[in-house]
Each structure stands twice: as C-alpha cells, then as structure tokens.
Amino acid sequence: MRTLNDYFLTSHIPSVSTASSTFVVVPDGGRIVKIFAHNKAATTGTAAISFEIDGVACTSAAISHVASGSAGKQYEVEPTSLNNVNEGSVIEAITNGGSTNASKMELTYVIRR
C-alpha cells in the first residue's frame, strides 16, 4: 500500500544490450524505497543494471537481467542504503550491455518523502 508521501519518477534504458547510462533529475527530496523495471523484448545473455544517486551506488539496488523469459519480464529491487535523494539529485541507471538484441527497459522509481 502506498502512502500519500510517495511519488514516482519514470525513465527508460533505450537498450539494455548497449552499455550506457540513463539519467533522471529528482524534483523533491526523500529516499528511493523501490525500483521497478520492465523489459520489452527477448534478449540473450545477462545484462547487469545498477543505480547511482549523484555518482554514488545505491546499496542492494542491482538487477541481473537474465535472458530466460526476458520478454515482458518485470523486476523490482529495494535499495537498503545510500538511497536518499535531494531536490535536484540525479538518479543514474547503468547497464553494462551484457545481453544481446536491443530491448527497451522501462523504469519506475518510488520515492518516499
């Protein structure tokens, strides 16, 4: 159940199979309590997805995107520390490009004030 203190930011990785970073700016302070991810198409191999806030890695917020059943696969992680954000902070989603076949990954960040 969500509280009135939660808000959501969305972003996407254009292709989890290409090593890259995607950024989103935070409009209000709080802490990331959950990250949801949804992969659009089938891939092969395993892409590692990690998250940083202002250049510092969030603890326990990594996704291992495994090819088995990857089309439409949904993930969720709950960062345990180093997950506080301030107004103007930048959240970075990083993929190592470890999979093949281009596939967009949608991201939703749940931030609690």
C-alpha positions as semicolon CSV with decimal commas, in nm:
position;residue;x (nm);y (nm);z (nm)
1;M;0,000;0,000;0,000
2;R;0,130;0,342;-0,094
3;T;0,125;0,642;0,135
4;L;0,049;0,998;0,032
5;N;0,418;1,064;0,091
6;D;0,523;0,853;-0,210
7;Y;0,580;0,989;-0,556
8;F;0,702;0,825;-0,875
9;L;0,959;0,905;-1,141
10;T;0,990;0,717;-1,466
11;S;1,276;0,671;-1,705
12;H;1,394;0,412;-1,953
13;I;1,706;0,249;-2,087
14;P;1,678;0,255;-2,469
15;S;1,858;-0,081;-2,496
16;V;1,978;-0,297;-2,207
17;S;2,209;-0,465;-2,459
18;T;2,416;-0,149;-2,517
19;A;2,645;-0,030;-2,239
20;S;2,505;0,308;-2,140
21;S;2,361;0,531;-1,870
22;T;2,022;0,699;-1,841
23;F;1,954;0,991;-1,608
24;V;1,653;1,147;-1,435
25;V;1,651;1,457;-1,212
26;V;1,466;1,440;-0,879
27;P;1,210;1,718;-0,814
28;D;1,177;1,670;-0,436
29;G;1,377;1,512;-0,153
30;G;1,316;1,171;0,000
31;R;1,455;0,821;-0,040
32;I;1,414;0,561;-0,308
33;V;1,218;0,277;-0,149
34;K;1,167;0,063;-0,460
35;I;1,268;0,044;-0,825
36;F;1,050;-0,136;-1,077
37;A;1,180;-0,240;-1,418
38;H;1,007;-0,393;-1,717
39;N;1,189;-0,534;-2,018
40;K;1,014;-0,508;-2,357
41;A;1,175;-0,772;-2,583
42;A;1,362;-1,102;-2,568
43;T;1,738;-1,086;-2,518
44;T;2,018;-1,338;-2,483
45;G;2,294;-1,321;-2,224
46;T;2,278;-1,130;-1,897
47;A;2,285;-0,753;-1,856
48;A;2,375;-0,604;-1,519
49;I;2,172;-0,295;-1,428
50;S;2,288;-0,076;-1,140
51;F;2,171;0,255;-0,996
52;E;2,353;0,560;-0,862
53;I;2,245;0,883;-0,697
54;D;2,474;1,176;-0,771
55;G;2,751;0,931;-0,866
56;V;2,721;0,708;-0,555
57;A;2,598;0,350;-0,599
58;C;2,275;0,256;-0,417
59;T;2,313;-0,047;-0,191
60;S;2,115;-0,360;-0,287
61;A;1,971;-0,199;-0,600
62;A;2,121;-0,411;-0,877
63;I;1,921;-0,602;-1,135
64;S;2,058;-0,905;-1,317
65;H;1,860;-0,910;-1,640
66;V;1,875;-1,277;-1,742
67;A;1,767;-1,380;-2,092
68;S;1,544;-1,670;-1,987
69;G;1,188;-1,546;-2,031
70;S;1,317;-1,190;-2,073
71;A;1,042;-1,054;-2,299
72;G;0,794;-0,877;-2,072
73;K;0,990;-0,967;-1,760
74;Q;0,932;-0,747;-1,457
75;Y;1,186;-0,682;-1,182
76;E;1,177;-0,496;-0,854
77;V;1,452;-0,407;-0,608
78;E;1,450;-0,226;-0,276
79;P;1,765;-0,023;-0,208
80;T;1,872;-0,064;0,154
81;S;2,105;0,234;0,196
82;L;2,270;0,518;0,006
83;N;1,923;0,577;-0,137
84;N;1,846;0,930;-0,012
85;V;1,773;1,193;-0,276
86;N;1,756;1,571;-0,257
87;E;1,580;1,818;-0,479
88;G;1,798;1,831;-0,789
89;S;1,970;1,496;-0,728
90;V;2,035;1,287;-1,037
91;I;1,943;0,917;-1,049
92;E;2,151;0,719;-1,298
93;A;2,055;0,377;-1,435
94;I;2,358;0,196;-1,577
95;T;2,361;-0,112;-1,800
96;N;2,679;-0,300;-1,880
97;G;2,529;-0,410;-2,213
98;G;2,589;-0,776;-2,125
99;S;2,295;-0,907;-2,325
100;T;2,229;-0,911;-2,699
101;N;1,928;-0,795;-2,903
102;A;1,807;-0,440;-2,849
103;S;1,540;-0,419;-2,581
104;K;1,396;-0,115;-2,406
105;M;1,368;-0,132;-2,028
106;E;1,111;0,089;-1,855
107;L;1,199;0,208;-1,502
108;T;0,982;0,343;-1,220
109;Y;1,136;0,485;-0,905
110;V;0,920;0,501;-0,590
111;I;1,039;0,786;-0,371
112;R;0,911;0,839;-0,019
113;R;0,924;1,187;0,134
